[in-house]
Amino acid sequence: MTAILSASELMAELAGPRPPVLLDIRWQLGGPHLRPEYEAGHLPGAVYVDLDRELAGPPGSGGRHPLPDAEEFGAVMRRAGVSADRPVVVYDGGQGWAAARAWWLLRWTGHGNVRVLDGGLVAWTSAGGGLTIEEPSQGEGDFKPSPGAVGLLDADAAASLARTGVLLDARAGERYRGEIEPIDRVGGHIPGALSAPTAENVRPDGRLLPAEELAARFAGLGASGEAPVGVYCGSGVSGAHQVLALEVAGIPAALYAGSWSEWSSDESRPVATGPEPQ
């Protein structure tokens, strides 16, 4: 099983005897809230999940999007119809960041069959897929989260990995260098981290680059799978998309979920600025 599937593959699965649960994770950093877009048209059978309220805990010292309480997350997934033995497909408006956050959380809590619709809603409609305004009346699922199934870093582990392995910063290069910081307390990056904007993992239409191109890109950054790899971003959302791209490239990676919003909130932690050392 791969971490992504195409719109045509999803159409075939939805027409089959064991269709996946569909989760709509449309979201936009800083708003506005996108549930109205879901209500105006979504994939048939899809359930809306709110990233800020259901895929994250309350913002605070743990960052802007700390991990949700595992039991509360499990309850959200069960209400959405997620069961342990039924495949799940997540999608968003096309950027892939929000869908990847849901994908990562389900994998981290032990679901063994979850994929991202490559290219999201845009890919679906471009392939001729229809939308509906009807909200599904799915039954309760039985998914029970068991956290720890994939790699998770805290701040200390991320700092250590930057010295002993490969730590990738998924934010835009200007935020990594500290030239601008529109959201968090201070600009810059974790010392030793490498700039690897997740936006460079996708084609103009929002779909991920082919696996071999992703593998070549990450190999050029020193992330070939021979040394442990970790990823962070601003608050653990676009970083999940980088983990997804690494997965497609065949490279396992851990996520520092607190990311820069947690790191930079602690004035005792060091901050590096400028380009990577040559």
C-alpha distance (Angstrom), angle and dihedral (degrees) to the residues before:
residue distance angle dihedral
M1 . . .
T2 3.79 . .
A3 3.80 126.3 .
I4 3.81 93.8 -118.3
L5 3.78 138.5 39.6
S6 3.78 134.0 -165.6
A7 3.79 126.4 -115.4
S8 3.81 91.4 -108.0
E9 3.81 90.9 51.2
L10 3.79 90.3 50.5
M11 3.81 91.4 50.2
A12 3.78 89.9 54.1
E13 3.80 92.7 48.7
L14 3.80 93.2 47.9
A15 3.82 88.5 54.4
G16 3.80 91.6 49.4
P17 3.79 132.4 90.2
R18 3.83 95.3 -96.3
P19 3.80 108.3 38.4
P20 3.79 118.0 -172.9
V21 3.78 126.5 -112.6
L22 3.81 108.3 -102.1
L23 3.81 122.1 -143.6
D24 3.82 122.0 -169.7
I25 3.83 109.0 -150.9
R26 3.79 100.8 174.6
W27 3.81 109.0 163.9
Q28 3.77 140.9 153.0
L29 3.80 126.6 -153.7
G30 3.78 108.0 -110.8
G31 3.80 93.4 6.5
P32 2.89 163.0 -136.5
H33 3.78 98.7 -160.2
L34 3.80 109.6 -110.6
R35 3.79 102.9 -153.0
P36 3.84 88.3 101.9
E37 3.81 87.9 61.1
Y38 3.81 89.4 52.7
E39 3.79 90.1 50.5
A40 3.81 90.2 50.0
G41 3.81 92.1 55.9
H42 3.80 138.5 -25.5
L43 3.79 140.5 160.7
P44 3.82 111.3 -69.6
G45 3.78 109.2 -91.7
A46 3.80 95.8 12.9
V47 3.81 120.6 141.1
Y48 3.80 119.7 -149.3
V49 3.82 117.6 -123.1
D50 3.81 120.6 -169.9
L51 3.80 111.4 -133.8
D52 3.81 97.2 -160.4
R53 3.80 96.1 47.8
E54 3.81 104.5 26.1
L55 3.82 106.2 27.6
A56 3.80 95.5 43.2
G57 3.76 139.9 42.0
P58 3.81 123.8 -124.3
P59 3.83 112.0 -62.4
G60 3.78 116.4 -105.8
S61 3.78 140.4 106.2
G62 3.82 89.1 -18.9
G63 3.79 91.6 61.8
R64 3.78 139.2 -93.7
H65 3.82 93.4 -63.4
P66 3.80 107.2 24.8
L67 3.77 117.0 176.8
P68 3.79 114.3 -79.3
D69 3.76 121.6 -115.5
A70 3.79 104.4 -82.8
E71 3.79 95.5 -130.7
E72 3.78 92.7 47.5
F73 3.80 89.6 49.1
G74 3.79 89.8 50.2
A75 3.80 90.8 52.5
V76 3.82 90.5 51.8
M77 3.78 91.1 50.4
R78 3.79 93.2 48.0
R79 3.82 90.7 50.8
A80 3.80 87.2 52.5
G81 3.81 89.8 55.1
V82 3.80 98.4 -104.3
S83 3.79 115.1 157.0
A84 3.77 130.1 178.4
D85 3.80 94.9 -117.1
R86 3.81 99.0 43.6
P87 3.82 124.0 82.0
V88 3.79 119.0 -114.8
V89 3.80 128.2 -150.9
V90 3.79 120.7 -167.6
Y91 3.80 127.6 -165.8
D92 3.78 141.1 170.3
G93 3.79 137.0 -173.5
G94 3.78 92.6 -61.6
Q95 3.81 108.1 -80.5
G96 3.78 91.2 91.5
W97 3.80 98.4 -145.4
A98 3.80 97.5 107.6
A99 3.80 93.5 41.7
A100 3.80 89.4 51.2
R101 3.81 90.2 53.0
A102 3.82 89.8 57.2
W103 3.81 91.0 43.3
W104 3.80 91.5 52.4
L105 3.81 94.6 46.0
L106 3.79 92.3 50.7
R107 3.80 91.1 48.4
W108 3.81 92.5 45.7
T109 3.80 90.3 51.9
G110 3.79 92.4 50.5
H111 3.80 109.1 -94.7
G112 3.78 106.6 147.6
N113 3.80 101.8 -162.2
V114 3.80 114.7 47.9
R115 3.82 127.1 130.2
V116 3.78 139.3 176.6
L117 3.79 122.0 -123.5
D118 3.79 100.7 -119.8
G119 3.80 108.1 -124.7
G120 3.79 93.3 8.6
L121 3.77 124.4 -138.1
V122 3.80 92.4 -13.7
A123 3.80 91.6 58.1
W124 3.81 90.6 47.3
T125 3.80 95.8 53.0
S126 3.82 92.2 40.0
A127 3.80 88.3 57.3
G128 3.80 90.8 53.0
G129 3.79 97.2 -97.5
G130 3.78 115.5 156.3
L131 3.80 128.8 -130.6
T132 3.78 131.4 -144.0
I133 3.80 137.1 -162.2
E134 3.81 92.4 -148.9
E135 3.79 115.4 109.3
P136 3.80 112.9 -139.3
S137 3.78 122.9 -115.4
Q138 3.78 95.1 -144.6
G139 3.78 121.7 170.9
E140 3.79 125.0 -111.1
G141 3.79 114.5 -80.2
D142 3.79 126.5 -139.0
F143 3.83 101.7 -135.8
K144 3.79 113.2 144.1
P145 3.80 114.5 -170.7
S146 3.79 120.6 -127.0
P147 3.82 105.5 -176.2
G148 3.77 121.8 -146.3
A149 3.80 103.3 52.5
V150 3.83 92.5 125.0
G151 3.78 133.8 28.0
L152 3.80 120.8 -69.3
L153 3.82 125.7 179.0
D154 3.76 130.6 -158.2
A155 3.81 122.5 -155.9
D156 3.80 95.3 -87.5
A157 3.81 92.6 47.8
A158 3.82 90.5 48.9
A159 3.81 90.9 51.7
S160 3.79 90.6 49.4
L161 3.80 93.2 47.3
A162 3.81 90.7 52.6
R163 3.82 86.7 61.8
T164 3.80 101.1 37.7
G165 3.80 105.3 28.6
V166 3.81 137.4 3.8
L167 3.81 122.0 -56.3
L168 3.81 114.2 -175.0
D169 3.81 123.5 -158.3
A170 3.81 107.3 -147.1
R171 3.82 96.8 -167.3
A172 3.79 126.1 102.8
G173 3.79 113.3 -73.7
E174 3.81 95.0 -113.4
R175 3.81 90.8 57.6
Y176 3.81 90.9 47.4
R177 3.81 90.0 52.2
G178 3.80 91.6 46.9
E179 3.79 93.9 -119.9
I180 3.80 90.7 128.5
E181 3.79 134.3 7.0
P182 3.80 112.4 -178.2
I183 3.80 97.8 173.0
D184 3.80 117.4 22.0
R185 3.81 132.8 62.5
V186 3.78 96.8 -99.7
G187 3.80 137.9 6.2
G188 3.79 127.7 -119.7
H189 3.77 136.4 65.8
I190 3.78 144.7 -89.6
P191 3.82 108.0 -77.4
G192 3.79 109.8 -99.3
A193 3.81 95.4 18.5
L194 3.81 119.4 130.2
S195 3.80 124.4 -132.3
A196 3.82 111.1 -115.2
P197 3.82 110.7 155.5
T198 3.78 109.1 -151.7
A199 3.82 89.6 -143.5
E200 3.81 87.2 73.7
N201 3.82 90.6 63.2
V202 3.80 93.6 71.2
R203 3.78 139.2 69.8
P204 3.82 121.4 -122.6
D205 3.81 90.3 -92.2
G206 3.81 92.0 57.0
R207 3.79 97.4 -105.8
L208 3.78 119.0 128.2
L209 3.78 119.3 -100.0
P210 3.82 115.3 -102.6
A211 3.80 114.1 -78.1
E212 3.79 93.9 -109.2
E213 3.81 92.1 53.0
L214 3.78 91.3 48.7
A215 3.80 91.0 48.8
A216 3.81 90.4 51.5
R217 3.79 91.9 48.9
F218 3.78 93.4 50.5
A219 3.80 92.7 43.4
G220 3.80 87.3 56.9
L221 3.80 87.4 57.3
G222 3.80 92.0 49.9
A223 3.79 93.6 -102.7
S224 3.78 104.6 124.4
G225 3.78 98.4 131.7
E226 3.80 94.9 -99.6
A227 3.82 91.3 102.6
P228 3.82 124.8 36.8
V229 3.80 113.5 -88.3
G230 3.79 129.6 -150.8
V231 3.80 133.5 179.7
Y232 3.77 135.7 -156.4
C233 3.79 135.5 170.5
G234 3.79 134.1 168.1
S235 3.79 99.8 -56.3
G236 3.80 109.4 -12.7
V237 3.82 99.3 -83.1
S238 3.81 107.9 93.9
G239 3.82 87.2 32.3
A240 3.80 88.4 63.9
H241 3.79 87.5 55.5
Q242 3.79 89.3 54.3
V243 3.82 89.5 51.0
L244 3.81 87.3 51.6
A245 3.82 91.2 52.2
L246 3.79 90.4 48.6
E247 3.81 89.7 50.2
V248 3.80 90.5 53.0
A249 3.82 87.7 50.2
G250 3.82 90.0 52.8
I251 3.81 95.9 -109.1
P252 3.82 119.2 124.7
A253 3.79 114.4 -140.3
A254 3.79 137.9 179.1
L255 3.81 123.1 -132.8
Y256 3.79 124.9 -131.9
A257 3.79 93.4 -147.2
G258 3.80 97.2 -171.3
S259 3.81 88.9 53.1
W260 3.81 124.2 167.1
S261 3.81 94.0 -27.7
E262 3.81 89.4 62.4
W263 3.81 96.5 36.4
S264 3.80 95.6 49.6
S265 3.81 93.8 46.1
D266 3.81 89.5 68.3
E267 3.81 107.8 74.2
S268 3.80 91.1 -161.8
R269 3.81 92.5 66.3
P270 3.81 117.3 91.4
V271 3.81 121.0 -111.7
A272 3.80 124.8 -154.7
T273 3.80 123.1 -159.9
G274 3.77 136.5 -173.0
P275 3.80 129.4 41.6
E276 3.78 124.8 -36.5
P277 3.82 114.5 -80.8
Q278 3.78 112.1 -99.8
